[in-house]
């Protein structure tokens, strides 16, 4: 009776993790092996780097890339062929799906590894990681760690929300790395109330930058604004600009003092 209760509880727990008809086991997954009416054969095991698990009576078997149902049938066949159990009934229940996780790194509130559930969107996984932090930007890079060389895809979250048909949908697969870039920034100093480093919004102008920095102080003037910007060779160049100049990443805005 106790074993039957254990099986029911384990099945319910597994159902909350993933749909077993679609799940493929992989390295690092923790499994519970249940043989009906043979409590002595109940086993918790881990899929080894070679993709195998070791079971009582039948030894090593390969499970990587197989569904839990397929592995259960394989174990049943081996138990029956070996003459160990007649008409065995075996359940393979994943308790921790290490192989079905993705890493979320960069500017998120809770970086770490998170489980995949079905076919989630990037936004769903970022939500698991606590969302994008205050330092995070709109650009997210997804690194696919599949067979062969790595492949990277980039998506602009804001554009993907505004234009769902923009082709920015990316399939997230087990083992992927999702990296949230830091938001672009600019620097402003001189005769403003709150000089410092600020987040650069799209198409932000000098006038808007002044507003973010609290506006001009009593000595400042809009007629004395210079921007220092690196050219393609990396050399820093400075020039006078108007209030409608669009700021670029890493620009340094200097507000000069009024002469009178």
N, C-alpha and C positions, 0 to 999 in steps of 0.2 A: 504493500500500500504506500509506504514511504517513497519507494522508487517511482511509483506512478505520479505522486504529487510532485516529485522533483522534475520529472519529464514535462509535466504540464507547465510548471513554473518556468522552466528553461525555455520551452517553446515560446511562451508569451514574451519572455525577455528578448529572445532572438528576433521575434517578429517586429519588435520596436526598433531594432538596429537596422535591419535591411530586409528586402524581399529575397528570400533564399533561392527563388527560381532564377534570379538574375545575378546573384552574388557569385563571384569567383574567388576562391581562397588564395592567399598569397603568403609570402615569407613574413614571419612575425605575428601572424594571427594566432590567438589563443582559442583552443577548441575544447569542448567537453564532449567526450564519447560516451554514449549511453547504450547499453545492450539490454533490451527488455528482458526482465526476470533473471538477470545476471548482474546483480549489484556489485559483485566482486570485480567485474570488468569495467566498471565506471572509471573514467580516466580524464584528467585535465592535462592537456599537452600543448605544445607550441610548434608551429610550422618552422622547421629549421632552414638555414640559408640555402640548403640544397633542395628545398621544397618538399621534404619528407617529414613524416611523423613516425614514431615507434609505438606499436601497439602490442599488448600481451598476446601470446600464442602465435600471432602471425608476423610479428617483426616490423620491418620498415616498409612503408608504402608512400608513393608520391601523391601529393594532394594539390600542389600548386597549379593554379589554372583550372581546377575542378570546382564544381558546385558542391555544396554540402550534401545534396541528395545523391550525386554521383559517387561521392566518397563513401556515403553510407551503404550504397548498393555494393560497392567494391569490397567493403569490409564484410558485408553479409556473405558474399560469394566466397571469400577466402576462409571465413569461419566454417562455412558448410563444406567446402571442398577439403579442408583439412580434417574434417570429422570431429570438430570441437563442439559445435552446436547444431542441432537440427532446426531448420527453418528460423534462423536468427532474425531479429528485428533491431536494427541499429539506427540511432539518431546522431547526427553530427551537428552540434550546436555551437556556433562561434560566440565567444563571450567578450572578445576584444578584437576588433578588426584593424590591426595595425596597418595592413596592406591597403586598406580602403580609406586612408587619411591623406590630407593635403597639409602643407605647411603654409602658414600665413605670416609674413614678415614685413618689416618696414614700419611705416607710420600708421599703426593700428593700436588700439588701446590694450589688447591682450594678444600679443604675438604667441604663436604656438602651433601645435598640430591639432587638426580637427577632422572628425569623421565625415565621409561623404554619405549622403542619404539620397538614393535615387540619382537624378541628374540635376544637381543644384545650379543655380545661377551664381555668378561672382558675388552679387549683392547678398545672397543668402549666406555665403561663407564669411564674408566680411562682417555680417551681423553676428555670427557666432564668435568672431574675434573682438567683439565690443565696438565695432564700427571704426571708421577712420578717425585718427586723433586730430587735435587742433593743428598739428604740423603737417598733416597729410594733404596731398594734392588730388587732382582728378585723374591722374594717370596711374594705371595699374598694369604691371607686367606679369604675365603668366608664363612660367617656365615648365615645359613638359619634359619629364624625365623618363620617357619611354625607351624601348629598345633602340640602340644606335645612338646617334648624337642628340644632344639636347636641342630643343626648339623653343623659341620665345615668341609670344604674341603680346601686343600692346592694345589696351582699350582705354578710351576716355569715358569715364563713368557718366559725366554730365551729358555728353553727346549721346551715349547709349540710352539714357533715360528720355531725352528729348526726341530722339529719332530711333525707335526700336528696330526699324528696318534698315539701319545704317550699315549692317553687316558686322557689327561689333560683338555679336554673340560668340562666345568662346566655350568650347566643350571642356569642362573640368574633369580630369581623370585622376585616379589614384596615383600618389607619388608626386603630383604637381606642386610647384611652389608659386604662391601668389604674393607678389611684392608691391606694396603701395609706396609710390615715390613721395619724396618730400615736396611740398608745394613750392613753386618758384617764389623767390623773394627779391626785394629791392631794399636799398638803403637810402635814408634821407637824414640830412643833418644841416646844421647852420641855424638860420633864424626861423625855426618852427617851434611850436610849443612842446611837442613830444618827439624829438629826434630818436631814431632807432631803426630796427629791421622789421619789415612788414611783409605780409603775404601779398603777392602780386596777383591781382585778378585779371581776367581776360580783357584786353583792350583798355586797361587802366591808363588814364591820362595824368599829366603832371598836376592838374587841378584836383583830380580825385585823390592823388597821393598826398597833396597838401591837406586835404580834408581828413584823411586817415591819420595824419600826424598832428592833428589838433588845430591846423591852420597856422597862419603866420603869427609870430610874436610881434611885439610893438616895434621892433627894429627891422623886421623883414619886409621884402617887396617882391611882387610877382615879376618885376622887370629885371630882377637880378638872380635868375635861376640857371644853373648849369648842370649838365649831366655828364658824368664820366662813364664811358662804355668801352668795353674791349672790342677791338676789331677782329676779323677772322684770324689774324696772325697772333692774337693774344695781347696786342699792345693796347694800353689804356689811353683813350683819347677823350678830351673834354671839349664841350661846345655849349654855347648859350642856346636855350630853348624857350619856347612859349608855353603857355598853360595848357594848350591842346596837344602837346607832344605825347605820343604813346610810349609808355615805359616798357623796357624789355627786362628779362631776367638778369639779375645781378647788377642792374644799373645803380649808380650812386648819384643821388639828387642832392645838390648843394644849393641852399637858399641863402643868398648874400644879404648883407645889411644895406638898408637904404642910405643913400648918400646925403639926403636932406629930408 
